[in-house]
Amino acid sequence: MHEKKNTIPEHFNNAEEAGEFWDSHSAADYWNEMDETELEFDIQRRTFLVPVDGRIYQLAKKQAEAKHSTVEQVINTLLDRELVDA
């Protein structure tokens, strides 16, 4: 059974604190205390998950570390260079 508190805290200090609260409480117990809100999202970028061979990933990781970059940046640069020239 979920532990119920009288009210939802007015403020969480960080996402971890909020997560701990909601891990032990059910939102269903708090419907009457929650305000309805409207949100809009303007998604500017999409991310696609593509499997990459482990050896290629390790090579990209090594290059990223040498360039103080990320694996994502290294792979995107290499694919962009290869596909634009195709």
Contact map, one row per residue, 1 for C-alpha under 8 A:
11100000000000000000000000000000000000000000000000000000000000000000000000000000000000
11110000000000000000000111000000000000000000000000000000000000000000000000000000000000
11111000000000000000000110000000000000000000000000000000000000000000000000000000000000
01111100000000000000000010001000000000000000000000000000000000000000000000000000000000
00111111000000000000000000000000000000000000000000000000000000000000000000000000000000
00011111000000000000000000000000000000000000000000000000000000000000000000000000000000
00001111100000000000000000000100100000000000000000000000000000000000000000000000000000
00001111110000000000000000000100100000000000000000000000000000000000000000000000000000
00000011111100000000000000000000000000000000000000000000000000000000000000000000000000
00000001111100000000000000000000000000000000000000000000000000000000000000000000000000
00000000111110000000000000000000000000000000000000000000000000000000000000000000000000
00000000111111101100000000000000000000000000000000000000000000000000000000000000000000
00000000001111101100000000000000000000000000000000000000000000000000000000000000000000
00000000000111111100000000000000000000000000000000000000000000000000000000000000000000
00000000000111111110000000000000000000000000000000000000000000000000000000000000000000
00000000000001111111000000000000000000000000000000000000000000000000000000000000000000
00000000000111111111100000000000000000000000000000000000000000000000000000000000000000
00000000000111111111110000000000000000000000000000000000000000000000000000000000000000
00000000000000111111111000000000000000000000000000000000000000000000000000000000000000
00000000000000011111111100000000000000000000000000000000000000000000000000000000000000
00000000000000001111111110000000000000000000000000000000000000000000000000000000000000
00000000000000000111111111100000000000000000000000000000000000000000000000000000000000
00000000000000000011111111000000000000000000000000000000000000000000000000000000000000
01100000000000000001111111000000000000000000000000000000000000000000000000000000000000
01110000000000000000111111101000000000000000000000000000000000000000000000000000000000
01000000000000000000011111111100000000000000000000000000000000000000000000000000000000
00000000000000000000010011111110000000000000000000000000000000000000000000000000000000
00000000000000000000000001111110000000000000000000000000000000000000000000000000000000
00010000000000000000000011111110000000000000000000000000000000000000000000000000000000
00000011000000000000000001111111110000000000000000000000000000000000000000000000000000
00000000000000000000000000111111110000000000000000000000000000000000000000000000000000
00000000000000000000000000000111110000000000000000000000000000000000000000000000000000
00000011000000000000000000000111111000000000000000000000000000000000000000000000000000
00000000000000000000000000000111111100000000000000000000000000000000000000000000000000
00000000000000000000000000000000111110000000000000000000000000000000000000000000000000
00000000000000000000000000000000011111000000000000000000000000000000000000000000000000
00000000000000000000000000000000001111100000000000000000000000000000000000000000000000
00000000000000000000000000000000000111110000000000000000000000000000000000000000000000
00000000000000000000000000000000000011111000000000000000000000000000000000000000000000
00000000000000000000000000000000000001111100000000000000000000000000000000000000000000
00000000000000000000000000000000000000111110000000000000000000000000000000000000000000
00000000000000000000000000000000000000011111000000000000000000000000000000000000000000
00000000000000000000000000000000000000001111110000000000000000000000000000000000000000
00000000000000000000000000000000000000000111110000000000000000000000000000000000000000
00000000000000000000000000000000000000000011111000000000000000000000000000000000000000
00000000000000000000000000000000000000000011111100000000000000000000000000000000000000
00000000000000000000000000000000000000000000111110000000000000000000000000000000000000
00000000000000000000000000000000000000000000011111000000000000000000000000000000000000
00000000000000000000000000000000000000000000001111100000000000000000000000000000000000
00000000000000000000000000000000000000000000000111110000000000000000000000000000000000
00000000000000000000000000000000000000000000000011111000000000000000000000000000000000
00000000000000000000000000000000000000000000000001111101100000000000000000000000000000
00000000000000000000000000000000000000000000000000111111100000000000000000000000000000
00000000000000000000000000000000000000000000000000011111110000000000000000000000000000
00000000000000000000000000000000000000000000000000001111111000000000000000000000000000
00000000000000000000000000000000000000000000000000011111111100000000000000000000000000
00000000000000000000000000000000000000000000000000011111111110000000001000000000000000
00000000000000000000000000000000000000000000000000000111111111000000000000000000000000
00000000000000000000000000000000000000000000000000000011111111100000000000000000000000
00000000000000000000000000000000000000000000000000000001111111110000001001100000000000
00000000000000000000000000000000000000000000000000000000111111111000011000000000000000
00000000000000000000000000000000000000000000000000000000011111111100000000000000000000
00000000000000000000000000000000000000000000000000000000001111111110001001000000000000
00000000000000000000000000000000000000000000000000000000000111111111111011000000000000
00000000000000000000000000000000000000000000000000000000000011111111110000000000000000
00000000000000000000000000000000000000000000000000000000000001111111100000000000000000
00000000000000000000000000000000000000000000000000000000000000111111100000000000000000
00000000000000000000000000000000000000000000000000000000000000011111110000000000000000
00000000000000000000000000000000000000000000000000000000000000011111111011000000000000
00000000000000000000000000000000000000000000000000000000000010011001111111000000000000
00000000000000000000000000000000000000000000000000000000100110110000111111100000000000
00000000000000000000000000000000000000000000000000000000000000000000011111110000000000
00000000000000000000000000000000000000000000000000000000000000010000111111111000000000
00000000000000000000000000000000000000000000000000000000000100110000111111111100000000
00000000000000000000000000000000000000000000000000000000000100000000001111111110000000
00000000000000000000000000000000000000000000000000000000000000000000000111111111000000
00000000000000000000000000000000000000000000000000000000000000000000000011111111100000
00000000000000000000000000000000000000000000000000000000000000000000000001111111110000
00000000000000000000000000000000000000000000000000000000000000000000000000111111111000
00000000000000000000000000000000000000000000000000000000000000000000000000011111111100
00000000000000000000000000000000000000000000000000000000000000000000000000001111111110
00000000000000000000000000000000000000000000000000000000000000000000000000000111111111
00000000000000000000000000000000000000000000000000000000000000000000000000000011111111
00000000000000000000000000000000000000000000000000000000000000000000000000000001111111
00000000000000000000000000000000000000000000000000000000000000000000000000000000111111
00000000000000000000000000000000000000000000000000000000000000000000000000000000011111
